[in-house]
Amino acid sequence: MRFVVLAVLTIDGVLSAVSGAFLLPLYLGAIPFPISGLLSGIVNASLVWAALQWGHNPRLAALPLWAWLATSLGLTFGGPGGDIVLSGAGVMQLAPIVFVVLGGGPPAYVLWRLTQRAGA
């Protein structure tokens, strides 16, 4: 049962990356508003926390984060039509960096706190 739950949480990490990347170019008026990156970070932190409940090893708990990072990296490459999801013109050229910081920072912090607590 543990394997199935960790596999589902890993797939959820992939879905978080895809949905967050597609919603990243939202605008609030004329200003880019990367709320999906922050929401993806909150979702990823909860996925890592849930994985910690099922697998007490930090390496297993990081599976959703690794899946999210791998999917985000894949979205920076061109597809069959040459379209790149995580790119844009102007300030949106920083979209991949903003997405990785906002989406990967909170779950990395959760894992860091776990290893600090385990080491103490």
C-alpha positions in Angstrom: 0.0 0.0 0.0 2.9 2.4 0.8 4.3 2.0 -2.8 0.9 2.9 -4.3 0.4 6.0 -2.2 4.0 7.2 -2.9 3.4 6.6 -6.7 0.2 8.6 -6.6 1.9 11.4 -4.7 4.7 11.4 -7.4 2.1 11.6 -10.2 0.5 14.5 -8.3 3.9 16.2 -8.4 3.9 15.9 -12.2 0.3 17.2 -12.4 1.3 20.2 -10.1 4.1 21.1 -12.5 2.0 20.9 -15.6 -0.9 22.9 -14.2 1.3 25.4 -12.6 3.3 25.9 -15.8 0.3 26.4 -18.0 -1.2 28.9 -15.6 2.0 30.8 -15.0 1.5 33.5 -17.6 -1.6 34.9 -15.9 -1.8 38.7 -15.8 -3.4 41.0 -13.3 -4.1 43.9 -15.6 -0.8 44.6 -17.4 1.4 43.0 -14.7 2.4 39.3 -14.8 1.0 37.7 -11.7 2.7 34.3 -11.0 0.3 33.0 -8.5 0.3 29.5 -9.9 4.0 29.2 -9.0 3.2 30.0 -5.4 0.2 27.6 -5.4 2.3 24.9 -6.9 4.8 25.4 -4.1 2.1 25.0 -1.5 0.8 21.9 -3.2 4.3 20.5 -3.5 5.0 21.2 0.2 1.8 19.3 1.1 2.7 16.4 -1.2 6.1 16.2 0.4 4.5 16.3 3.9 2.1 13.6 2.9 4.9 11.5 1.5 6.7 11.9 4.9 3.7 10.4 6.6 3.9 7.3 4.4 7.6 6.9 3.9 9.7 8.1 6.9 12.8 8.3 4.7 13.6 11.8 3.3 14.6 10.3 0.0 11.2 8.7 -0.5 9.5 11.9 0.7 11.3 13.9 -2.0 9.8 11.8 -4.8 7.0 14.4 -5.5 9.5 17.2 -5.6 11.9 15.3 -7.9 9.0 14.5 -10.2 7.9 18.2 -10.2 11.5 19.3 -11.0 11.9 16.8 -13.8 8.6 17.8 -15.3 9.4 21.5 -15.0 12.7 20.9 -16.8 10.9 19.0 -19.5 8.6 21.9 -20.0 11.5 24.2 -20.8 12.3 22.2 -24.0 10.5 22.7 -27.3 7.7 20.4 -28.2 6.8 18.9 -31.6 5.6 22.3 -32.9 8.6 24.2 -31.4 6.5 25.7 -28.6 8.1 26.1 -25.2 5.7 26.2 -22.2 8.0 27.9 -19.7 9.2 30.9 -21.7 8.0 34.2 -23.0 9.0 37.7 -24.0 10.0 40.5 -21.8 9.7 39.9 -18.1 8.3 36.4 -18.8 11.8 35.3 -19.8 12.3 34.9 -16.0 9.3 32.6 -15.8 11.3 29.4 -15.4 13.4 30.9 -12.6 10.3 32.3 -10.8 8.5 29.0 -11.2 11.3 26.9 -9.8 11.9 29.3 -6.8 8.2 29.6 -5.9 7.3 26.0 -6.7 10.4 24.2 -5.4 11.3 26.4 -2.4 8.5 25.4 0.0 8.9 21.6 -0.4 12.7 22.0 -0.2 12.2 23.9 3.0 9.9 21.1 4.4 12.6 18.5 3.6 15.4 20.7 5.0 13.4 21.1 8.3 13.0 17.3 8.4 16.6 16.6 8.1 17.5 19.3 10.6 15.1 17.8 13.1 16.4 14.3 12.5 20.0 15.3 12.9 19.3 17.1 16.2 
